[in-house]
Amino acid sequence: MQVKERGVILVPIDFTEQSLMAIKQSYNLAKYTHSKIVLLHVYAKSGEESYEALTKLTKQTEQESGVPCEFMNVKGDIYDETDRVAEEIKATMIIAGLESHMAFRNIIGSSASKLIRKAPCPIITIRGKENRDGCENILLPLDLSNESREKVDVAVQFAHYFGASIRILAVFSPSDAAYENKLIAYSHQVKQFIKSKGIACTNKSIPSDNIAETVVEYANKIETDLIMIMNKTALNVTEFFSGTDAQKIVDISNIPVLTIQPTHKVSLTHFGTGF
């Protein structure tokens, strides 16, 4: 019998509260997807390698998670090295804890926004302080872009893994009736598609000119466990300086956000399981 190769979940750490929480958030996903956990410590200068602390943390992670765990120690910039290492080890997922002060609008360039835009695989970012055990509700914000359509299949796969329901949210400008009608019709189609896959699904439409705030407010209202959005790798000048709605959601969300890369055909079969 052929043994399937394990997936790899990469967790960048700097021993802050948020990065340690990211490790714990990786446990369930690693178990469900038969993945190993790789802890990545990036240090700025010699003497900051922290081998003893890393060895202890790796052993603790392996014991608590019940899955294989190892660490890598790399010198450089945390954002650049995370993407580079993810590419090198063929990571199937990155789970990153972001400090609350690391807002996108304040760190343009070599930053968390660049990390997410350049990531070679899906990435879950965590800013909140609550450790969520499992995933019962996935929030799926929709628009009419081609990128948005790509994430529906991924949401279905995640919902199957966790036994979760999917909550569709359509946000539209109150002044654009044509777009509103198309988006609402599309959200109903997506709902029927998801339900045909045996997954509980609801849809909600909300008129608003502030998409990011509306998404996060609704996510908290329905107590969702994960917000799923699409990355936009190519930014125009306005988006580069003010951010996309997807970036703003990551910036303000206290709930974990899964960002999918639209330039990659994402499938959880990469984790070595059957979907």
N, C-alpha and C positions, 0 to 999 in steps of 0.2 A: 504493500500500500504506500502510495506517495504521500509524504508529509508536506503540508503546505507551509511555505515560509511565513514567519510571523511578520505582522506589520510593526511599524515603529512609531511610537508617540514621543515627540521631542518636547521637553519642558525646559526652557531657559530659566535659570535660577540665579539670584543674587542674595539669597537668605533673607530677603524682606518678607513681611507677612503675606503680601500678595503673591509672591512667587512660590512660597511654601503652600499656600492655599491652592495654587494651580496644580501642584503635584497631587494633592488629595482629590482634586476634581478629575484627574486622569485615571483614577483607579477603576471606576466602573466601565469606562470606555475601553480601557485596556483589557479588562476581563471579557467583555462582550465581543470584542473583536480579535481576541487571542493575540494581542500585541505585546511587545516589550516596551518598557519605559526607558528613555535615555535622558538623563539630567545633564544639561549643558551649562557649565559655569564659564563665563567669559570675564577675564580679569584684565585690568588696564596696564599693570606693570609687574615686574618680577617681585616676588615676595607676597603676592596676593593670591597665590594658587589655591590655598585652603584645602589641601589634600586630605587632611585628617577629618575635617568637618564634612567634606564631600563623601568620603568613605563611609562615615557614620550615617549620613543621610541616605545614601544609596542602600545600605543594609536595612535601615528602618523602612524605606519605601518598599523594598522587595517583600519584607515581612508583612507589612500592612496591606499591600495590594494583592499579594499572592501571585504576582507575575514577575518574570525576569526583569531586572533593573541594572543599569550600568551608568557610569558617568563619563563625560568628556570635559577636559579642562583646556581652554583655548584662550590665547592672548589676542586682544583686539577690541573692536566696538561691538557691544551686545546685539545691536540691531543688524549690522552687516553680517556678523558671524552666525547668527541664528539662521538666516536665510541660506548662507553658504553651506553650513553644516547640514541643514535639512535637505538640501540638494545632494550633498555628498553621500549621506547615509540613506537616501531615498525614503525620508520620513513620510508617513501617510497622514500625519496630523501634527500640528504644533499647538500646544496649550500654554498660553503666556499670561502671567499675572501682571497687570499694569497698575502702577501707582496712580492714585487719583489726581495728582498734580500734573501728570504727563498728558495734558490736553493737546489735541492735534494742532490747534491754532497756535500753540506756543512752541512746537518742536518741528517745524517744517525743515526738511533736509534729512540728515541722518537721524531718523526718529522712528517712533512707533508706527506712524502713518506709512512711512517708507517700508518698514518691516512687513506690514500687512499687504501693501500693494505689490511688493516684490516676492512674497512668500511663494514657494514652489508647490505648496499643498494647502488644503484647508487649514484655517487657524482659528482657534477659540481664544478669545481675549476675555479676561476677568478683571473687573474693577471692584465689584462689591465685596463686602466682608463676610457674606453668608456662604457657608459650605453646603452646596446643594447635593444631596445624595440621590442620584438617579435623575430621571427626566420623564415627567408625566405629561407636560404640555410644551409643544414647540410652536412659537409664533412665526408665521410666514408672511411678512409684508410683501405685497405685490405691486408692481407697476406694469407698464406695457412694453418694457424694454426686452430685447432678446436675452440679455443677461439674466433678467428676473425669471424668465421661463425655464432656464437651465436648472434652477435650484429646486424645482418641484420634485423631480425624481430623487434628489439627494435627501430632501425632507422625508419622503416616503421611506427611504432606506433607514434613516435614523429612527423614524417612528416604529418601524418593525423591530429594530434592535432593542429599543427601550420599552416597547409596549406603550408608546405615547400617543396622544391625540395631537392633531394639528389644528391650529387656529389661524385662519387666513385673515389678513387685515389689508383692506384697500383704502389708501389715503389719497385724496384728490383735492385740487383747488376748488373752492366754492364758486369761483367765477368761470370755470371751464366745464360746461354741461356736456359737451361732446366727449371729452376725455372721461368724465365721470361715467357716462353711459357705457362706453367701451370697457372701462376698467371693471365696473360692477358685473357686466356680462361675462367678462373673462374670469373673474373670481368665482362666479357660480360654476363655470365650466371646470375650473381647477378643483373646486370642492367635490363635484361629481366624480372626477377622475380619482381623487384621493380616496373617496368612500368606496369606489369600485375595487380598490386594493385592500379592502378590509380594515381601513383605519378610520377611527372616529374623527370627524372634521366639522368645524363650524366656520362661517365667514361673517365678517363685520366690515362695514364701510363707514368712513368718517371724513367729513369735509374739513380740511385744515390747510393753512399755508405754511405751517411748520411741521414738516413730515417727521423729523427726528424726534422732537419732543412728543408728538402724538403717538408714535410707535412705542416709545419707552413708557409713557403714561399708561397706555393700554396694556402693555406687557405686565406692568405692576398690578393693574386692576384685576386682571384675570389670573395673576400669580403664575405666569409662564416660567419655565425653567431654562429656556434657550431661545434666543432670537436668531433667526437665520437670514443672512443678507448676502448679496453678491458684491464681489470686489470690482472696482473699476480701475484697471491698470493705467489707462491713458487719460490724463487730466488736461482740460483746457486751462488757460491762464486764470480765469475766475475761480475754477474749482481748486487749482493749486493753492491759491491764497486764502480762499474762504472754506474749502473743504466740500466734499460731496455729502449728500444725505447719509450715505452708508458710513462715512467717516464720522459724521456727527453723532450717529447712533452709538458707535463704539466709544466715542468721547464721553457721552453723558450716561450711558447705561450702567445701572447697578446690577444688571442681570447678564450672565455670560452671553457673548455674541459669537456665533459661528460665521466666519466669512469664507465664502466659497470662491475659488478662482475661476472665472468664466473661460479662461484660455485653456484650461485643462478639462478633459473629460473625467469628471469625478465619479468614482464608483467605490463603494465599500468592499468590493471584491478584492481590492488591493490589500485589505487587512488579512486576507487568508481565510475568509469564511465564505458562506455560500451565496450571498446576494449578487 
